[in-house]
Each structure stands twice: as C-alpha cells, then as structure tokens.
Amino acid sequence: MKSYEAMFIFNPTLEEEKLEKEIKSVERTIKTHGKGEVKHSNLGKKVLAYSIKKYSEGVYINYTFTAQPVAIVKIKEALKHKESILRFMMLVGGK
C-alpha cells in the first residue's frame, strides 16, 4: 500500500451541513476502494486563481490516505461526476 494525498475543491455555495455530508461521502468512497485509513483537513474557503464552473471561490479539503495503486482509478471514477466537487487532484505521498 502507498500513501496518497488528495486535494478537493468543493462548491462554495454548499451549506455547512451539506458540505459535511459531501466530505464524509468522499471519505467513505476512499475507504471503500482504498481499504486504508483516511484523514481529512478543511483548509477553508479560498479564492481560485481562475474560475471553475463559473465559481471564483472554492472550499479546499485535503485528504491523506493509504491505498493500492489500482484503487486510485476506481476512486477517481467514483468521484469525477459529483456535482459538489469542482476539481480534485491525487498525488503519491512521500513515504
């Protein structure tokens, strides 16, 4: 298993309760496919360098987790059509 880090940018208009549900939903998806421990940290609402889907701000959530490399494709496929996610990126961790 490898360590990964993922940065998600969520829709800034989501209400706090809905945002928490979406954060937990992404966490469950990562756990289901990755089979490892998942941690997240909310970095808050930030101004985007350029508009994404007509939004100039986004809520940044950083996830760290462990998974098999083949699980990353499944995680990306499961999350790429969620309307609440403006953009996301996954990187292999340092260890």
HUDA-V459094 format. One record per backbone hydrogen bond with DSSP energy under -0.5 kcal/mol. CO is the residue of the C=O (numbers start at 1). NH is the residue of the N-H. If there is no record, write none. Layout:
co,nh
CO,NH
CO,NH
This chain:
co,nh
2,67
3,93
4,65
5,91
6,8
6,63
7,89
8,10
8,61
9,86
9,87
10,59
11,14
15,19
16,20
17,21
18,22
19,23
20,24
21,25
22,26
23,27
24,28
25,29
26,30
27,31
28,32
29,33
30,34
31,35
37,66
39,64
41,43
41,62
44,60
46,58
52,55
55,52
56,48
57,12
58,46
58,60
59,10
60,43
60,44
61,8
62,41
63,6
64,39
65,4
66,36
67,2
68,71
68,72
69,72
69,73
70,74
71,75
72,76
73,77
74,78
75,79
76,80
79,82
82,85
84,11
84,86
87,9
89,7
91,5
